[in-house]
Amino acid sequence: MSSTQQKTITGGVYLVLNPAMDTSELLHKLKQALDGSVDVLQIWNNWPDDITPKEKQKMVQQLLEVAKPYDVPVLINDEWELLAETQLDGVHFDKIPDNLKEIRQKLDRDFLIGITCGNDLQVIRRGEALGADYFSFCAMFPSSSVDDCEIVRPDTVQKAREITEKPLFVSGGITPENLPKLENLDIEGVAVISGILSADDPRQASLDYHQALKNLN
């Protein structure tokens, strides 16, 4: 494994980037959001249908260039192979891969690992044993962008805290206005897509999420 300095994930505002958006608009909104308050970035694997592997790699590089001055971790959703071709910091798995050991051997460098969770606490236990860096619950509220996720029970998040000390993020239909409904949960961060990317002012939207999250603690 490489000994290069690895970024860390401790919590905060986790922005999920939708590459199906117009690229120039996405880059512009990403810059605005980073000027506000964003702590982690994930590139969702919701690619345009006709994108080629080279175009995909180019888009990743463009997003990395925008994020570089802000020194935030940038992860890819599921497509770990892109870590071999770019300077991505990690991969977020929607499901824990059975060949994670082989993936680590093929990449031969340190990288961050995030895992999506629902109500099955075995995912937390297995991820903890495999050295995951954080967990993200999907979804706390109904949301068009996460319609393939089950609704997570609050007590699941509470029980997860008894299993792991790793950062816990919540996602799915979360707004600065409804985030206080989760005030009894021991979480470190909130993951957002449209709440920031669809906002007229992504900078202010990211600041609003940051303040709402801060008010929980």
N, C-alpha and C positions, 0 to 999 in steps of 0.2 A: 504493500500500500504506500501511496505517496505520503510524504510528511508535510506537504504544503499546508498553509494556514487554512483551516476550514471555518466557514461562517457558522453561526449558531442560531437556533430558533428558540426564543423564550416566550413568545406571545405577541400580542398587539393586533394590528389590523392586517389581515391576510387577504390580498387582492388576487382574485382569480381572473386571468386575462383570457378573453374570448377571441381566438385568432380568426374566427369567421367574420369578424367586423372588418370594415374597410381599414386597410393597414395604416394609412396616414392618420385616420381618425383615432385608431387604437394607440398609435405611438404618441399622438398629441395628448390624449386623455391620460395615458400612463404618466407622462411627464407632469401633468397637472396634479395627478393624485400623489405622486412622489414628492411634489413640492408641499403637499399637505402633511399627511401622516400615514405612511405605509411601511410595515415592518417585514413583510414576506410577500413574494410574488410566486404565483404558479401559472404556468401556461397550460390551459385546458386543452385536451386533445380533440377539440371541436373544430377540425380543420375544414377549409373549403373542399368540396368534393373533388375538384380537379387539380389539387395541389400536388406538385412533384416532390420527391425527397429533397432535391436541391433547393427548391423554393421554401420548403419547410425549414431546412437548416438556415437559409438566409433570413427568414422571419425571426427565428430564434436569436440569431446574431444581432438583428436590429433591436429587438427587445432588450437583449443583454447590454447593448451599447447605451440605451437610454437609462437603464437601471444602474450602470456601473458607477457613476459619480455618487450615488446614494448608499452604496455598500450594503444593499439588502440581499438576502439569499433569493435566488431564482431557481425554481424547480419546474420540471416537466411532469405532466400527468401521464403516468403509465409507460410512456415510450422511452425507456431507460437507455436504449441504443444511442439516443441523441447526446448522452453524456460523453460518449466516446469521440464525438465529432465537434463538441462545443465546450464552452467553459461553464455550463450549467452547474449549479451547486448541489442538485439532488433530484430525486424523483418522488412524486406522490402517487402511491398505488391505491386504486379504488378497491382492489382485493389483494391480499398478501400473495405474492407469487410463490409457487412451490419450489422454484429453482433460484431462490434469492442467493443462496451460497454460490451458485454458478455465475449469477449476474455480477456479484462482487468480484469474483475471480477474473471475469472477462474485462471488467472496467479497470481493475487494478489501481484504483485510487479511492481516496476517501470521498464520500458523498452523503448528503442528508437523505433520510427516509421518512416520509409521512404516510399515514394510512387512514383511509376513510372508515368510519365505524357507524354501525347502527345500534340496534338493541342487543346484539349478541356480544356479551362480554368476553367470550372466548377469543374474539378478534383482538381485544386489548391484551389479554394474557399471552397470546401467541406473538403479537407485535412486540410486547415488552421483552419476551425471551429472545427475539431476533434482533433486538437493538434498535427499534424504531426511535426516531428523534421527537416525534409528536404524533398526536391523534386528532382527527377532525370528525365531529359528529354531523351526520347528514340524514335527515334535515329536522331542525327544531320546529319550523313552521312550514306550511305549504309554500311552494315556490315554482314558477314555471321553468326555471333553469335547472332545478334539481328534482324534476318530477319522477325520476327513477329511484329516488331515495324513500325509505320508510320514515314515518314521523317518529322521532326519538323521544322516549319518555324521560322526563327530568330525573327520575330516580336512577336511570341507567348511567347518566353522567355522574351522579353522586357515587354510585357503586364503582365506577371506573376509577375515581380518585383514590379509592381504597386499594386499587390494584397497581396503579402507576403514579409516579411523581413527574412524569414527562408532561410537557405543555398540552393542554386540552383546548381545542378550538371548537366553536359551534358555528353552524352554517345553515342556510336554507330559510329564505324569507325574512331574514333579520334586518331590522331598521333601527336607527338610533332611538326611535320612539318605542319600539316593543322590546328592545334589549333589556330594559329594567325588569321585565317579567322573568328574566333568568337570574335575578340577583342572588338567589339562594344557591346557585351552582358555583362550584369551585373551578372556574375556567380562567385561562390566560389570554384567550384571543377570540376574534370573530372573523370568519371568512365570508367574503362578499364578492359578488359579480356585478349584477345590474345596479345594485344600490349605489355604486360609485361610477361604473362605466356608462350608465344611462343618465347620470345626473347632469344638469346643465353646468354645474361647477364641481368637477371631480375633486378639486383641491379642498373646497369647503366640505364636501360630502365625506371625504376621508378624515378631516378634522372632527366632524360631527360624530363619526363612529369612534374615533379615538377618545373623545371626551365622554361619550356614553359608556364606553368600556372602562375608562378610568373611574367613573362614578360608581361602578359596581364594587370597586375595591376600597 
